Amino acid sequence: MKKLNIHEAKTHLSAILTKLKPGDKILICRRNTPIAELRALPTVPRKPRPFGLDSGRLKVPPSFFESLPEDVLNLFEGKPER
């Protein structure tokens, strides 16, 4: 078990977390007195998400494919309003 003072833990937290493996424990100390324990969580394998979970739940109305009004198009293109 490794001991780190607060300042060292704050300064090198990213590097410490990168090296931490399941089962490892680190004691965080204030003036060499343990105040907290940092430990890695067990890794849980992720299952791939299946395709098509929401198939058929979203309906796109035909109006979605209609062109935008000219004044709105002009705003997108940076043209001045008329």
C-alpha positions in Angstrom: 0.0 0.0 0.0 1.5 3.3 -1.1 1.2 6.5 1.1 0.9 10.0 -0.5 0.6 13.4 1.2 -2.3 15.6 0.0 0.0 17.9 -1.9 1.6 15.1 -3.9 -1.8 13.4 -4.5 -3.3 16.7 -5.8 -0.2 17.5 -8.0 0.0 14.0 -9.6 -3.6 12.8 -9.5 -3.9 12.1 -13.2 -0.7 10.0 -13.3 -1.7 8.2 -10.1 -5.1 7.2 -11.4 -3.5 6.0 -14.7 -1.2 3.6 -12.9 -3.8 2.4 -10.4 -4.9 -1.2 -11.0 -7.8 -3.2 -9.5 -6.8 -4.2 -6.0 -4.3 -1.4 -5.5 -4.8 1.0 -2.6 -3.3 4.4 -1.8 -3.4 6.1 1.5 -3.8 9.8 1.3 -2.2 11.5 4.4 -2.1 14.8 6.1 1.3 15.3 7.7 1.9 11.6 7.3 -1.3 10.7 9.1 -3.7 8.7 7.0 -7.0 10.4 6.4 -8.4 8.7 3.3 -8.0 5.7 1.1 -8.0 5.7 -2.7 -8.6 2.4 -4.4 -9.4 1.2 -7.9 -12.9 0.0 -8.7 -13.2 -3.5 -10.2 -13.4 -3.4 -14.0 -16.7 -4.6 -15.4 -16.6 -5.8 -19.0 -19.0 -3.8 -21.2 -21.4 -5.6 -23.5 -21.8 -4.1 -27.0 -25.1 -2.3 -27.5 -27.3 -4.0 -30.0 -28.4 -2.1 -33.1 -32.0 -1.1 -33.6 -33.2 -0.8 -30.0 -35.4 2.2 -30.8 -36.3 1.0 -34.3 -39.7 2.4 -35.3 -40.0 4.8 -32.3 -39.1 7.9 -34.2 -41.4 9.3 -36.9 -39.9 12.1 -39.1 -42.7 14.2 -40.6 -42.6 14.9 -44.4 -42.4 18.6 -43.6 -38.9 18.0 -42.3 -37.6 17.5 -45.8 -39.3 20.7 -47.2 -36.9 23.6 -47.9 -36.6 26.4 -45.4 -38.2 29.8 -46.0 -35.9 32.2 -47.9 -35.5 34.6 -44.9 -34.2 31.7 -42.7 -31.8 30.5 -45.5 -30.5 34.1 -45.8 -29.7 34.1 -42.1 -27.7 30.9 -42.4 -25.8 32.2 -45.3 -25.0 35.5 -43.6 -27.1 37.6 -46.0 -28.7 40.7 -44.7 -32.4 40.6 -43.9 -34.8 42.3 -46.3 
